[in-house]
Amino acid sequence: MDKTSAFARHGHRILAVDRALVRPLASDLTKRGIAVAVAPSEEALIRGVADGRSDAVLLAADGVSGPSAADTVRRLRDLSRIPCVVVASPAEGIDERVAALEAGADEVLHTGIPPSEAIARIRAVLRRLGEPATDVAPWRLLPAGRRLQPPAGEELRLTGAEFALLAILASAGGDPVARDVLCERIFRRAWRLEDRAVDSLVRRLRSKLPFEAINSVRNIGYALAVPIEITDACV
């Protein structure tokens, strides 16, 4: 079996901070079928880890547009033993990488690393710490009242379109769903290139979630980045 497929089928989910150093690797992992949720900031990433839905985190070593990787790792270590993988540019020098490792990071990956090698290194970290790194509790999609129930915290009330979007993406099992399919199934009309209804719906739904649970898949559509369990026939 392909190692990438094995990684995806194991159900691993990675939480990545939305930083320039991390985006290319997060995108490559998503294209290979790995569930990657993107947190807009280090604070959001820490909240996401506290929710217990991720198996590893990706951090940036630059510390330019946010706190340093070392500072974030120290805070994470107060909460969890979740594997922390830091993405670093060779131009950053050794100090930031050493600081992250001394703070408790489990691996440092250089920008431009082939996705297959990145996956192998992350898998090695998970093996060292014992797979899975955390118990990934699924969100639950409840047809009665169109509710989304997180593993912890208050339920979210959804509109009909938001509920339909999540149900379709959850049924796809993490695979990307094309915009034309979403438009036809949610809005009951053919999708056109200038049609932004699906994108607007995704944007509204993302604003309700604690961190980005829906990934954009370039030139295709959208894919779910967190496990959602459908409790009944929703679609």
N, C-alpha and C positions, 0 to 999 in steps of 0.2 A: 504494500500500500504506500502511496506517496506520503512523505512525511508531513507536507503541508496539509493534506486531506486528513491525516490522522490527528493533527493538532486541532483542526476545525471540528472534527467529529467528536473529539473528546469533550467539546463544549466549553473550551477555554474562552474567557472574555478579558480583553485588555482595556484599561482605562488610560487614555493618553491626554496630556495637557496640550492645549491648542497653541503651540509655539512653532516658530518657523523651522527650528531644527528637527522637530518631531513630525511635522505634517507629511513629508515625503514617505517616511517609513510607515506611518499609520495608514496612509493611502495604499501603499504597496501591500500591507497585510490585509486590508479590506478587500482588495482585488483578488487575493488568494483565498478568500472565504473565511478569514479570521474575523471574529466579532470584535470591533474596536469602537468603543464609545469615546467621544471627544468632550473633555471638560474645558470650558472656556477660560479657566484660570486655575492656579494652584489651589486656591481656597475651595473651588468647586470640586476639584479632584479629591481633596481630602474628605469633603462631605460624601462624595461618591464611594470612597473606600469605607467610610464608616457605615454605609448602607449594606456592605458585605456582598456586593454583586459581582465583584471583579476578581480575577485570578492574578493579575500583575498590572503594574502601572509603568507608563513611559513618561519620563521627565526630560527637560532640556537642561543642558549643562551651562548655557551661557549666562543666565541670571540677569540679562540685560532688560528684558521686558517684564520681569517679574522676580520673585524671590529666587535665590540660588537653589540649585538642585540639592546641595548639602542641607540647607535650611529646611526644605520641604521634606527630605528624607528623615531628618530628625523628628519633625512633627508627626510624620507617618508612623515612625517607630514607637511613638507614644500610644498609638491606636492599634497597630496591627503588625504582623510579620509578613504581610503581603510582599511578594517579590518586587523590588524597585529596580527598573532598568533605566539607565541614563543615556541619552543620545548626546554625543559631543562632537564638535568640529575639531579637526586637527589643529586649526588655527587658534583655538582657545588655549592651548598650552596644557601643561600637565597639572597645574595647581588645582584647577576646578575639578578635574577628574579624580585626583587623589582625595580632595576634600569630600566629594560625594561618596567615594568608597569608604572612607574613614567614618562618615556619618551613618553608614549602614546600607548603602546601595549594594545590590547583588551583582550587577553587571554594568559595564560601560560599552556602548556600541558607537562606532564612528559613523558619521553621516556618509551616505553612499554605499553602505554595506549591502550586499545582495540580500533580498528578502529571504531566500532559503537559508542563508547563514544566520540571519537575525532570528528566524523561527527556531533554528536548531539551538542557538544560544539561550533563547528564552525557555525552550523546553528543558535544557540542561539545568537552568536555575530552578524550574519547577520540580524537576526530579530530585535535586539536592535538598529542597525544602519539603518534599513530599507532595505528590499530586493528589487531588487538586489543592491549590494553596488556600482557598477559602471555599466554604459551602455557598454555592451560588443559588440563592433563593429566587424563584421566578416571580415577576409581577403577574397578577391575575386580571384577566379581562372578564368583567361580569356583565352579561347581557341585561339583567334586570337593572333598570335605571341608568344604563350606559356608564358603568363605573370602571375605573382602573385602580386596582388595589396593590399598593407597593408592599414589599416584604415587611416594612415597618413604616409607621406614620399614617397620616390620614388618606382616605380614598380621594381620588380625583374624579370629578364629574366631567363627562365628555359630551360634546355635541354629537349629533348623529353622524356627521361627516368625519369628525375626529375618531369616533369609535370604529367606523367602517375602515378608515385608513389603518389603524392599529391592527384590526382583525385580519386585514389582507396581508399586511407585512408579517404578522405573527404566523399566519398560515404558510408563508414562504420559508419559514425556518431559517432566517438569516440571509437567504439569497436575495439579490436585488430584484425589485419589481419595477417595470418600466412605467414612465409617466403616462403613456397612452393607456396602459392597462388600468392604472389607478383612476384616471379620468373617466374611463368608460364604466368602471364598476362603482365609483363613488358618485359621480355627477351624471351618469347615464347619457353621456354625449361623447362624440369623437374628439380626441385631443388634437390641437393644432400647435404649431411651433410657437406662436405668440401667446398661447394660453398659459397663464400663470396661476390658475386656480389651485392646482395641486401644490405648487411651491408655496403659495400663501397659506394653504391649509397646514402644510408641514411646519412652516414658521410659527404659526399660532400654537400648534401642539407642542413644539419644542419649548415654548415659553412657559408651559405648564409643568414641565418635567424638571427634576432637580439637576440633571445634566443632560447633555445631548445624547439621546437614546436612539436617534434616527440618523443614519449616515447618508450623505449624498454620494451617489455613485456616478461618476462623470459619464456623460453621454448616454446614461441608461435611466436612472431614476433614484430610488431610495431603498435602503435596506435597514432592517432592525439591528441594533447593536446591543440590546439587552434581552434576556429571556422573558417572554410573555406567554403565559399559559392561558389558553382559551378554555373557559369552563363549560361552554356549551357551543352548539352550532351557531356561529356568529355570521358566517359568510356563506 
